[in-house]
């Protein structure tokens, strides 16, 4: 069981059919990759990496932006039995240093456009090296086992330190319940995804699943202004579109959208953050198309969803996909006790779910703590209604969700408090009033009279990826705390 082989051969597509299409701003076809050419190129990269001396299980840190080189290196590494570590192109050198150190990657592959780690002894392969890898003679898919490591992706930890989520080769095949339980996908589909490749949402929905179904993945390489998306949807002939709710909201606000827009689109897909009922109604009223939501996470991908065969209940992410074993556990009890009907509790997925991660990289204690008996605790709270639909009730911890990215407040706070003008700081998300949550920093300055918010924002630019940076700064005299001294972030979020 090799994940790359599964994705490229599961549906036994016509080898001359288009698997990957890269389009530009005006919808022009910049690159067209058939299944035959794509598979050959991935196997060339795989063989090239082996010829460079990298051994099975070595981690490959990917510092590549939104281009066709990303899937070639990601799937090529897996085809070779290596373990790719996809990272956001937005990360700074400091953030990349942290991931390189933790992952122990043997090599960093970059496109010449992303920040590189400044420490460590890993080999570095740049644009010229990538070109050489792609020119290698094609090899064969390595015969890995279903439980062998496939890829390692970093997510925010509750301690504020990014932690690696290690997935098995079986992870791609385990996504099968989504095919009809969320997408309603078939081989004739053209799926356009608006996210970045380092995200599990994009890796799965934008690449793995279209190819595993013999469909076409459409990648847009151009500006991300919201008003351009209606034109891109039309020009790309996309039949399915995947994005986060905040992008759908911005498309409605800034784009020219009507029922006559993007005529080939059957419906939209959304995940990464909760879809407000009012946004669902607005999208459906303006476009005449359904919008199907799913709930998931880096550790397992999606497991709840609505779909063409699971009618939407606005405000709910849907029901458990066929074959998924999902439960709501009693928050006040130990062990496997379930919550009472229509009562909020801890959302959990059974331990034997094949799509579940192998564990947190080099963190056995945290891996063990994520389980209660036979159940993996997702960190989310939810309740289930009498029809089996689940209703999201927020996080059980302080992790923030901003535009689909999960961010630990501790990581942002540790960075900001390093500024000499900051005495204390607490970070949380605050609603903007339009259904969008913004990361907000509540700052207790060392000297209120001389404090410069602009200087603190500039300080953050050099140390935090854009999606982690506060969008709002508020000056306060003191942080609210519990009697034991713990900061009450939830109290701040109400301000």
C-alpha positions as CSV (number, residue, x, y, z in Angstrom):
1,X,0.0,0.0,0.0
2,X,1.7,3.1,-1.2
3,X,-0.3,6.4,-0.9
4,X,1.1,7.9,-4.1
5,X,0.3,4.7,-6.1
6,X,-3.2,4.5,-4.7
7,X,-4.0,8.1,-5.6
8,X,-2.7,7.8,-9.2
9,X,-4.0,4.3,-10.0
10,X,-7.1,3.6,-7.8
11,X,-9.6,4.7,-10.5
12,X,-7.6,3.3,-13.4
13,X,-8.1,6.5,-15.3
14,X,-7.3,6.9,-19.0
15,X,-3.6,7.7,-18.9
16,X,-4.1,10.4,-21.5
17,X,-6.8,12.2,-19.4
18,X,-5.9,15.4,-17.8
19,X,-5.0,14.9,-14.1
20,X,-3.7,18.3,-13.2
21,X,-4.3,21.7,-14.8
22,X,-2.7,24.9,-13.7
23,X,-4.5,28.1,-14.7
24,X,-3.6,31.7,-14.7
25,X,-5.4,35.0,-13.8
26,X,-7.5,35.1,-17.0
27,X,-8.2,31.4,-16.8
28,X,-5.5,30.6,-19.4
29,X,-4.0,27.1,-19.2
30,X,-0.5,27.5,-18.0
31,X,0.3,23.7,-17.5
32,X,-1.6,20.5,-18.5
33,X,-0.5,17.2,-16.9
34,X,-2.1,14.0,-18.1
35,X,-2.1,11.0,-15.7
36,X,0.7,9.4,-17.7
37,X,3.0,12.4,-17.6
38,X,2.1,13.2,-14.0
39,X,2.8,9.7,-12.9
40,X,6.1,9.5,-14.9
41,X,7.3,12.8,-13.4
42,X,6.4,11.7,-9.8
43,X,8.4,8.5,-10.3
44,X,11.3,10.5,-11.8
45,X,11.4,12.6,-8.7
46,X,11.2,9.5,-6.5
47,X,14.1,7.9,-8.3
48,X,16.1,11.1,-8.3
49,X,15.7,11.4,-4.5
50,X,16.9,7.8,-4.1
51,X,19.9,8.4,-6.3
52,X,20.7,11.4,-4.1
53,X,21.2,8.9,-1.3
54,X,18.1,9.5,0.8
55,X,16.8,6.4,2.5
56,X,13.4,5.1,3.3
57,X,11.8,7.0,6.2
58,X,13.9,10.2,5.7
59,X,11.9,13.4,6.2
60,X,11.9,15.9,3.3
61,X,11.0,19.4,4.4
62,X,9.1,21.1,1.5
63,X,9.5,24.9,1.2
64,X,7.6,25.2,-2.0
65,X,4.7,27.6,-2.9
66,X,1.6,27.1,-5.0
67,X,3.1,25.5,-8.1
68,X,3.1,22.1,-9.8
69,X,6.4,21.4,-8.1
70,X,4.7,20.9,-4.8
71,X,2.6,17.8,-5.8
72,X,5.6,16.4,-7.7
73,X,7.8,16.6,-4.7
74,X,5.1,15.6,-2.2
75,X,3.9,12.5,-4.0
76,X,7.5,11.8,-5.4
77,X,8.8,11.6,-1.8
78,X,6.0,9.2,-0.8
79,X,6.6,7.1,-3.9
80,X,10.2,6.7,-2.9
81,X,9.3,5.7,0.7
82,X,10.4,9.0,2.1
83,X,8.2,11.2,4.4
84,X,7.5,14.7,3.0
85,X,6.9,17.5,5.5
86,X,4.8,20.2,3.8
87,X,5.0,23.7,5.2
88,X,3.3,27.0,4.6
89,X,5.1,29.3,2.2
90,X,4.2,32.1,4.6
91,X,6.4,30.8,7.5
92,X,9.4,32.8,8.5
93,X,12.9,31.5,8.9
94,X,12.5,31.3,12.6
95,X,9.3,29.2,12.3
96,X,10.9,27.0,9.7
97,X,13.9,26.4,12.0
98,X,11.5,25.0,14.6
99,X,10.0,22.5,12.3
100,X,13.3,21.5,10.8
101,X,14.7,20.8,14.2
102,X,11.7,18.9,15.4
103,X,11.2,16.8,12.3
104,X,14.9,15.9,11.9
105,X,14.5,16.3,8.1
106,X,17.4,15.1,6.1
107,X,16.8,17.6,3.3
108,X,15.1,20.9,2.6
109,X,13.7,21.3,-0.9
110,X,12.8,24.9,-1.8
111,X,11.7,26.9,-4.8
112,X,13.9,30.0,-4.2
113,X,10.9,32.0,-3.1
114,X,10.3,30.9,0.5
115,X,12.2,31.6,3.7
116,X,14.7,29.0,4.6
117,X,15.9,27.7,8.0
118,X,19.0,29.4,9.3
119,X,20.2,26.5,11.3
120,X,20.6,22.7,11.1
121,X,22.7,20.4,9.0
122,X,20.1,19.2,6.5
123,X,21.0,19.2,2.8
124,X,19.4,21.9,0.7
125,X,18.0,21.4,-2.8
126,X,16.9,24.5,-4.7
127,X,15.2,25.2,-8.0
128,X,18.1,23.8,-10.1
129,X,18.1,20.6,-8.0
130,X,14.4,20.2,-8.4
131,X,14.8,20.5,-12.2
132,X,17.4,17.7,-12.1
133,X,15.2,15.5,-10.0
134,X,12.4,15.8,-12.6
135,X,14.8,14.8,-15.3
136,X,15.8,11.5,-13.6
137,X,14.7,8.2,-15.2
138,X,11.4,7.1,-13.7
139,X,11.6,4.4,-11.0
140,X,8.9,2.3,-9.3
141,X,6.6,2.9,-6.4
142,X,8.2,1.6,-3.2
143,X,6.2,-1.2,-1.7
144,X,5.3,0.3,1.7
145,X,2.8,-1.2,4.2
146,X,-0.5,0.4,5.1
147,X,0.8,1.4,8.5
148,X,4.1,2.8,7.3
149,X,4.6,6.6,7.6
150,X,3.6,8.6,4.6
151,X,3.7,12.3,5.4
152,X,4.2,14.5,8.4
153,X,2.3,17.7,8.8
154,X,2.6,20.4,11.5
155,X,-0.3,21.9,13.3
156,X,-0.6,24.2,16.3
157,X,-0.3,22.5,19.7
158,X,-2.2,23.5,22.8
159,X,1.2,24.4,24.3
160,X,1.9,26.9,21.5
161,X,4.6,24.8,20.0
162,X,3.9,23.3,16.5
163,X,3.6,19.5,16.6
164,X,4.0,17.0,13.9
165,X,1.0,14.8,12.9
166,X,2.3,11.6,11.3
167,X,0.0,10.0,8.8
168,X,0.2,6.4,7.4
169,X,0.1,5.2,3.8
170,X,-3.5,4.1,4.4
171,X,-4.6,7.7,4.9
172,X,-5.6,8.3,1.3
173,X,-7.7,5.1,1.0
174,X,-9.3,6.0,4.3
175,X,-10.8,9.1,2.7
176,X,-13.2,7.0,0.6
177,X,-16.2,7.9,2.8
178,X,-15.9,11.5,1.6
179,X,-16.2,10.7,-2.1
180,X,-20.0,10.5,-2.0
181,X,-20.5,11.4,1.7
182,X,-19.3,14.9,1.0
183,X,-18.3,15.6,-2.6
184,X,-20.6,13.5,-4.8
185,X,-17.5,13.3,-7.0
186,X,-17.1,11.3,-10.3
187,X,-14.5,10.9,-12.9
188,X,-15.8,13.8,-15.1
189,X,-15.4,16.4,-12.4
190,X,-13.0,19.3,-12.4
191,X,-12.2,20.3,-8.8
192,X,-10.8,23.7,-8.0
193,X,-9.4,24.3,-4.5
194,X,-8.6,27.8,-3.2
195,X,-6.3,26.7,-0.4
196,X,-2.5,26.4,-0.1
197,X,-0.9,22.9,-0.7
198,X,0.6,22.6,2.7
199,X,-2.8,22.4,4.3
200,X,-4.4,18.9,4.8
201,X,-7.6,20.3,3.4
202,X,-5.9,21.1,0.1
203,X,-3.7,18.0,0.0
204,X,-6.7,15.8,0.4
205,X,-9.6,17.6,-1.3
206,X,-7.5,19.3,-4.0
207,X,-5.1,16.5,-5.0
208,X,-5.6,13.0,-3.4
209,X,-9.3,12.7,-3.9
210,X,-9.7,14.0,-7.4
211,X,-6.9,11.7,-8.6
212,X,-8.2,8.7,-6.6
213,X,-11.5,9.1,-8.5
214,X,-9.9,9.7,-11.9
215,X,-11.0,13.4,-12.0
216,X,-9.1,16.5,-12.8
217,X,-7.5,18.8,-10.1
218,X,-7.5,22.4,-11.2
219,X,-4.9,24.7,-9.5
220,X,-5.1,28.4,-9.8
221,X,-1.7,30.2,-9.8
222,X,-2.3,34.0,-9.4
223,X,-3.6,36.8,-7.2
224,X,-6.0,35.8,-4.4
225,X,-8.3,38.9,-4.5
226,X,-11.8,37.8,-3.7
227,X,-13.4,39.6,-6.7
228,X,-11.5,37.4,-9.2
229,X,-12.8,34.1,-8.1
230,X,-16.2,34.2,-10.0
231,X,-14.2,34.7,-13.2
232,X,-11.7,31.9,-12.3
233,X,-14.6,29.6,-11.5
234,X,-16.1,30.3,-14.9
235,X,-12.9,30.2,-17.0
236,X,-11.7,27.0,-15.3
237,X,-15.0,25.1,-16.0
238,X,-14.8,23.9,-12.4
239,X,-17.7,21.6,-11.5
240,X,-16.7,21.5,-7.8
241,X,-15.1,24.3,-5.7
242,X,-13.6,24.0,-2.3
243,X,-12.8,26.9,0.0
244,X,-13.1,28.1,3.6
245,X,-16.3,29.9,4.7
246,X,-14.6,33.3,4.9
247,X,-13.7,33.1,1.2
248,X,-17.2,32.4,0.2
249,X,-18.3,35.4,2.3
250,X,-15.7,37.6,0.6
251,X,-16.7,36.4,-2.9
252,X,-20.3,37.4,-2.2
253,X,-19.2,40.8,-0.8
254,X,-16.7,41.8,-3.5
255,X,-17.5,39.6,-6.5
256,X,-20.2,39.8,-9.2
257,X,-22.3,36.7,-8.4
258,X,-25.6,35.6,-9.6
259,X,-27.4,32.3,-10.6
260,X,-25.9,32.7,-14.0
261,X,-22.3,32.8,-12.7
262,X,-19.9,29.9,-13.2
263,X,-22.5,27.8,-15.1
264,X,-20.5,24.5,-14.8
265,X,-20.4,24.5,-11.0
266,X,-22.7,21.9,-9.4
267,X,-22.0,22.8,-5.8
268,X,-19.4,24.2,-3.4
269,X,-17.5,22.5,-0.6
270,X,-16.5,24.1,2.6
271,X,-14.4,23.2,5.7
272,X,-11.7,24.6,7.9
273,X,-14.0,26.7,10.1
274,X,-17.7,26.7,10.9
275,X,-20.2,27.7,8.2
276,X,-22.7,30.2,9.6
277,X,-26.3,29.5,8.6
278,X,-26.7,33.0,7.3
279,X,-23.7,32.6,5.0
280,X,-25.1,29.3,3.7
281,X,-28.5,31.0,2.9
282,X,-26.8,34.0,1.3
283,X,-24.7,31.8,-1.0
284,X,-27.6,29.6,-2.0
285,X,-29.8,32.6,-2.7
286,X,-27.2,34.4,-4.8
287,X,-25.9,31.5,-6.7
288,X,-28.7,28.9,-6.7
289,X,-26.1,26.3,-5.7
290,X,-25.8,24.1,-2.6
291,X,-22.9,24.5,-0.2
292,X,-21.8,21.3,1.5
293,X,-19.9,21.6,4.8
294,X,-17.5,19.1,6.5
295,X,-15.9,19.0,9.9
296,X,-12.4,17.5,10.3
297,X,-8.9,18.2,11.5
298,X,-5.3,17.5,10.6
299,X,-5.3,14.3,12.7
300,X,-8.0,12.6,10.8
301,X,-9.3,14.9,8.0
302,X,-13.1,15.1,7.7
303,X,-15.6,12.7,9.3
304,X,-18.8,14.8,9.5
305,X,-20.4,16.3,6.4
306,X,-23.5,17.1,4.4
307,X,-23.6,16.1,0.7
308,X,-25.9,15.4,-2.3
309,X,-27.1,12.4,-0.3
310,X,-27.1,14.0,3.1
311,X,-29.4,17.1,3.1
312,X,-28.1,20.3,4.6
313,X,-29.3,21.5,8.0
314,X,-28.0,25.1,8.0
315,X,-25.7,25.6,10.9
316,X,-24.7,21.9,11.3
317,X,-21.7,20.4,9.6
318,X,-23.7,17.3,8.9
319,X,-23.7,13.7,10.0
320,X,-21.0,11.1,10.4
321,X,-19.9,9.8,7.0
322,X,-20.7,6.2,6.2
323,X,-18.4,3.9,8.1
324,X,-17.1,6.5,10.4
325,X,-17.5,5.8,14.1
326,X,-18.1,9.1,15.9
327,X,-19.4,9.8,19.4
328,X,-20.0,12.6,21.9
329,X,-18.5,11.7,25.3
330,X,-19.6,13.1,28.6
331,X,-17.4,16.0,29.7
332,X,-17.9,15.3,33.4
333,X,-17.2,11.6,33.4
334,X,-14.2,9.3,33.0
335,X,-13.9,6.6,30.4
336,X,-16.2,5.9,27.4
337,X,-19.5,7.3,28.9
338,X,-21.5,9.0,26.2
339,X,-23.2,12.3,26.6
340,X,-27.0,12.5,27.0
341,X,-29.0,13.1,23.8
342,X,-28.9,16.7,22.6
343,X,-26.3,17.5,25.3
344,X,-22.9,19.1,24.4
345,X,-19.9,16.9,25.1
346,X,-16.5,16.0,23.7
347,X,-16.5,15.1,20.0
348,X,-14.5,11.8,19.5
349,X,-13.6,9.4,16.8
350,X,-13.0,5.7,17.4
351,X,-9.4,4.6,17.8
352,X,-9.5,2.1,14.9
353,X,-10.6,4.7,12.3
354,X,-8.2,4.0,9.4
355,X,-7.8,7.7,8.6
356,X,-6.6,8.5,12.1
357,X,-3.0,9.6,12.4
358,X,-0.2,7.3,13.6
359,X,0.5,9.7,16.4
360,X,2.2,13.0,17.2
361,X,5.8,13.0,16.1
362,X,8.2,12.1,18.9
363,X,5.4,12.9,21.5
364,X,4.2,9.6,22.9
365,X,2.8,11.2,26.0
366,X,0.7,13.7,24.0
367,X,-0.4,11.0,21.7
368,X,-1.6,8.9,24.7
369,X,-3.3,11.9,26.3
370,X,-5.4,12.4,23.1
371,X,-7.2,9.2,23.7
372,X,-9.9,8.2,26.2
373,X,-10.3,4.5,26.1
374,X,-11.2,3.5,22.6
375,X,-11.8,7.1,21.5
376,X,-9.6,9.8,20.0
377,X,-10.6,13.2,21.4
378,X,-10.7,15.8,18.7
379,X,-10.6,18.8,21.0
380,X,-14.0,20.0,19.7
381,X,-17.3,20.1,21.6
382,X,-20.5,19.2,19.9
383,X,-24.0,17.9,20.4
384,X,-26.2,15.5,18.3
385,X,-29.8,16.0,17.5
386,X,-32.6,13.4,17.0
387,X,-31.8,13.2,13.3
388,X,-28.2,12.3,13.8
389,X,-26.9,15.8,12.8
390,X,-24.0,17.2,14.8
391,X,-23.9,20.8,16.0
392,X,-20.5,22.4,16.7
393,X,-20.2,24.0,20.1
394,X,-16.6,25.3,19.9
395,X,-13.2,24.2,21.0
396,X,-12.6,22.5,24.4
397,X,-9.2,24.3,24.5
398,X,-7.9,27.7,23.6
399,X,-6.8,27.0,20.0
400,X,-8.0,29.8,17.7
401,X,-9.5,29.3,14.2
402,X,-8.8,32.2,11.9
403,X,-9.7,31.9,8.2
404,X,-9.4,28.1,8.5
405,X,-6.0,28.0,10.2
406,X,-5.7,26.7,13.7
407,X,-3.3,28.9,15.8
408,X,-2.2,28.4,19.4
409,X,-2.5,31.7,21.3
410,X,0.6,30.8,23.4
411,X,2.8,30.9,20.3
412,X,1.7,34.4,19.3
413,X,1.9,35.6,22.9
414,X,5.4,34.3,23.3
415,X,6.5,36.3,20.2
416,X,4.8,39.5,21.1
417,X,6.0,39.6,24.7
418,X,9.5,39.6,23.4
419,X,9.0,43.2,22.3
420,X,10.5,45.6,24.9
421,X,7.4,47.8,25.1
422,X,5.1,44.9,26.0
423,X,4.6,44.0,29.7
424,X,2.0,41.4,29.2
425,X,-0.2,40.2,26.3
426,X,-3.0,37.7,25.7
427,X,-4.3,36.7,22.3
428,X,-7.7,35.3,21.3
429,X,-10.2,35.6,18.4
430,X,-12.9,38.2,18.5
431,X,-15.9,38.4,16.2
432,X,-15.7,41.3,13.7
433,X,-19.5,41.4,13.7
434,X,-19.8,40.1,10.1
435,X,-19.3,36.4,10.9
436,X,-15.5,36.6,10.7
437,X,-13.2,36.0,13.7
438,X,-10.1,38.0,13.9
439,X,-7.0,37.3,16.0
440,X,-6.8,40.1,18.5
441,X,-3.9,40.9,20.8
442,X,-4.8,42.5,24.2
443,X,-1.6,44.3,25.2
444,X,-0.6,45.7,28.6
445,X,2.2,48.1,27.6
446,X,5.3,48.8,29.7
447,X,4.6,52.5,29.2
448,X,1.2,53.4,27.9
449,X,2.3,56.9,27.0
450,X,5.1,55.7,24.6
451,X,3.6,52.5,23.3
452,X,3.5,52.3,19.5
453,X,1.1,49.7,18.1
454,X,2.6,50.1,14.6
455,X,6.0,49.1,15.9
456,X,4.6,46.0,17.6
457,X,2.8,45.0,14.4
458,X,6.1,45.4,12.4
459,X,7.9,43.3,15.1
460,X,5.4,40.5,14.5
461,X,5.9,40.6,10.7
462,X,9.5,39.3,11.0
463,X,8.6,36.5,13.4
464,X,5.1,35.2,12.6
465,X,3.4,33.9,9.4
466,X,0.7,36.2,8.2
467,X,-2.2,34.0,9.3
468,X,-0.8,33.9,12.9
469,X,-0.4,37.7,13.2
470,X,-3.0,39.7,15.2
471,X,-5.2,41.7,12.9
472,X,-6.4,43.9,15.8
473,X,-4.4,45.3,18.8
474,X,-6.2,46.6,21.9
475,X,-4.5,48.3,24.8
476,X,-5.7,47.4,28.3
477,X,-4.5,48.1,31.8
478,X,-4.4,44.5,33.0
479,X,-5.3,41.0,31.9
480,X,-8.3,39.3,33.5
481,X,-7.3,36.2,35.5
482,X,-8.7,33.4,37.5
483,X,-8.1,33.3,41.3
484,X,-5.2,31.0,40.5
485,X,-3.7,33.5,38.1
486,X,-4.6,31.9,34.8
487,X,-5.4,34.4,32.0
488,X,-9.1,34.3,31.1
489,X,-9.0,34.5,27.3
490,X,-12.7,33.9,26.9
491,X,-13.4,37.0,29.0
492,X,-11.3,39.0,26.6
493,X,-13.1,37.7,23.6
494,X,-16.3,39.3,24.8
495,X,-14.7,42.8,24.8
